[in-house]
């Protein structure tokens, strides 16, 4: 678990609840799609707890790696 402060996690918690619901719909319909929902708990207006996902890469790391490999500043939009 990661304890965060200075961030309002309420919107992230709500978004993850939507992702969990969509994942259940995928499973019920036997669609071969995989989501990896994780737990987010907003404990106050500026703090909360986020489940740690092992082997996950941050968006910041991916952007830095893309810049390193390409030799130029790239955005994730350029990547996709």
N, C-alpha and C positions, 0 to 999 in steps of 0.2 A: 504494500500500500504506500501511496505517496500522499503526504499531508501538504496541502497547498494553502497559502494565505495570500491575500492581496488580489485574489481572483474571485469573481462571482461565478460560481459553477452551476447556478440554477438553470441557465439555458442549455449548458452542456448535458446536465442530468436529464432534462426534458428530451433533448435530441437523442440521447442514448436509449431512453424509453421507447421512442418511436422506432429506432433501429431494431430493438429487441422485438417489438410487435411485428415489424416487417419480416424479421427472421423467422418468427413463428408462422407467419403466412406462407413464406417460401417452403418451410418444412411441411406444413399441412397440405400444400399443393404438390408436394414431392418434386419441387423445382431443384435442379442441380446448381444452386447458387449458395455461396457461403459468406455469411457475415460473422464477424467476431465481436459481438457486443461485450462490453466490460462494465464493471460497476463504477458509478460516480455517485457520491453522496455529498450534497451541499449541506454543510452543518451550520451555516450562517451566511449573511449577505456577502462576506468577503473571505470565506474559507470553506474548505471541504476536503474530502478524501477521494482519491482516484486509485483504482486498481492498477497495479503495475503489470504490464504485459511483457514477458520475457521475449527476447529476440525481435522486438519491435524497433523500428527506426523512426526517429523524429523527422518532421518536415524540414527542420533546420539542417539536420545532417544530410538529408537527401539533396537539398538545394546546394549545400557546400560541395558534396561529392560530384554533382552534375557540373558545377563550375570547375572543379579540379580536373575532371575527365575531359570536358569540352574546351577548356582554356578560355572560356568567356562566361560572363554572368548570364545565367539562365533562370527563368521562372518555371514553376511547375506547369504553367499553361504551355510553354514552349516544349516541355518534355512530353506532354500528352498530345 
